[in-house]
């Protein structure tokens, strides 16, 4: 799964969810780096916002000849609230949690669909969430993470042709 496919998948979810309904004319989805998320002062989004982070990841090996690429997909579900309105803050948090849980359940359902499987691999025990607190002054919600990947991208990353140890080094 490429980063572009990763982004497109989540943007499709934001467009299809009845509480989000992202469109180019009414944007409710974006993809940012964590630095952009933490330093951005104004969002060009309204209502609910689905903010996808560029994936982080790790390599894993199942004691075979293959190394697997794994993405850690992270996304925020945020809504604005009126400053000082604690009841609205709590309501918005609950709404964001519900939408995020819907997205996670859709990921799990898509992974279980062997005919179409838009997500080639998903660690079904990996979904996690944290309260995002108040960010950007008046936005609140949750940050969700899940491990996804693509077993078809199992490759042995070491490429002998990229190394030349003939100058005296004996490592290979």
C-alpha positions in Angstrom: 0.0 0.0 0.0 1.6 3.3 -1.1 1.2 6.5 0.9 -1.0 7.8 -1.9 -3.3 4.7 -1.7 -3.2 5.1 2.1 -4.4 8.8 1.9 -7.0 8.0 -0.8 -8.5 5.2 1.3 -8.9 7.5 4.4 -10.2 10.3 2.2 -12.8 7.9 0.8 -13.9 7.0 4.4 -14.2 10.8 5.3 -16.4 11.3 2.2 -18.6 8.3 2.9 -19.2 8.7 6.6 -22.7 10.3 7.1 -21.4 12.5 10.0 -18.4 13.8 8.0 -19.4 14.0 4.2 -16.1 15.4 3.1 -16.1 17.0 -0.4 -13.7 19.4 -2.1 -16.3 22.2 -1.7 -16.9 21.3 2.0 -13.5 20.0 3.2 -13.5 17.8 6.3 -10.3 15.8 5.6 -6.6 16.6 5.3 -3.3 14.8 5.6 -0.6 16.5 7.6 2.7 15.8 9.2 2.7 15.8 13.0 4.8 19.0 13.0 2.2 20.7 10.9 -0.6 19.5 13.2 1.2 20.8 16.3 2.1 24.2 14.8 -0.9 25.0 12.7 -2.9 27.8 14.2 -6.0 27.9 11.9 -7.7 25.0 10.1 -9.3 25.4 6.7 -11.9 22.9 7.9 -15.3 23.3 9.6 -17.6 21.1 11.6 -15.9 17.7 12.0 -12.3 17.2 10.8 -10.5 14.0 9.9 -6.8 14.7 10.0 -4.6 11.9 8.8 -0.9 11.9 9.8 1.7 10.7 7.3 2.4 7.2 8.5 5.2 6.1 10.7 6.2 2.5 10.7 8.5 -0.3 11.5 10.0 -3.4 9.8 9.2 -6.8 11.1 10.5 -10.3 10.4 8.6 -13.5 11.1 11.9 -15.5 11.3 11.8 -16.0 7.6 13.7 -14.6 4.6 11.3 -11.8 4.3 11.1 -8.4 6.0 7.7 -6.7 6.1 6.8 -3.0 5.9 4.3 -2.0 8.5 2.5 1.4 8.7 1.2 2.9 11.9 -1.8 4.8 10.6 -2.8 7.7 12.9 -5.7 10.0 12.4 -7.4 12.7 14.5 -11.2 13.2 14.6 -11.8 16.7 15.8 -14.7 19.1 16.3 -14.8 22.8 17.3 -16.4 23.9 20.5 -17.1 27.3 22.1 -14.4 28.3 24.5 -15.6 27.8 28.1 -18.6 25.6 27.1 -17.7 22.5 29.0 -21.0 20.7 28.1 -20.3 21.3 24.4 -16.7 20.1 24.9 -17.9 16.8 26.4 -20.5 16.4 23.6 -18.0 17.1 20.9 -15.6 14.6 22.4 -18.3 11.9 22.5 -19.2 12.6 18.8 -15.5 12.4 17.8 -15.0 9.2 19.6 -18.1 7.7 17.9 -16.9 8.7 14.4 -13.4 7.4 15.1 -14.7 4.1 16.3 -16.8 3.9 13.1 -13.7 4.4 11.0 -11.8 1.7 13.0 -14.8 -0.7 12.6 -14.8 0.1 8.8 -11.1 -0.7 8.6 -11.7 -4.0 10.4 -14.6 -4.8 8.1 -12.6 -4.0 5.0 -9.8 -6.1 6.1 -12.1 -9.1 6.7 -13.5 -8.7 3.1 -11.3 -11.2 1.2 -12.8 -10.3 -2.2 -11.9 -6.6 -2.2 -9.6 -6.1 0.8 -8.5 -2.5 0.2 -6.2 -2.9 3.2 -3.9 -5.9 2.5 -2.9 -6.4 6.2 -4.2 -5.1 9.5 -3.2 -6.0 13.0 -6.7 -6.5 14.4 -5.5 -6.1 17.9 -3.7 -2.8 17.3 -6.4 -0.1 17.3 -5.8 2.4 20.0 -7.0 5.9 20.9 -6.1 8.9 23.0 -8.0 12.0 23.9 -6.5 14.8 21.8 -7.2 17.5 24.3 -7.8 21.0 23.2 -5.7 21.9 20.2 -5.8 24.9 17.8 -7.5 26.8 20.6 -11.0 25.4 20.1 -10.8 21.9 18.7 -11.2 18.7 20.7 -11.5 15.0 19.9 -9.4 11.9 19.7 -6.3 10.5 18.0 -6.7 6.9 16.7 -3.9 4.6 15.6 -3.9 1.2 13.9 -1.1 -1.0 12.3 -1.6 -1.7 8.7 0.7 -3.0 6.0 1.1 -5.0 2.8 2.4 -8.5 2.9 2.9 -8.3 -0.9 5.7 -5.8 -0.1 7.7 -8.4 1.7 11.2 -7.9 0.4 14.7 -8.6 1.6 15.9 -5.0 1.8 19.6 -5.8 1.8 20.8 -5.4 -1.8 24.4 -6.7 -2.3 24.8 -4.5 -5.4 24.6 -1.4 -3.3 27.7 -2.2 -1.3 31.4 -2.3 -2.1 33.7 -3.6 0.6 36.7 -4.1 -1.7 38.5 -1.2 -0.2 39.6 -3.2 2.9 36.4 -3.6 4.9 35.4 -7.2 5.4 31.7 -6.6 6.5 29.1 -8.1 4.2 
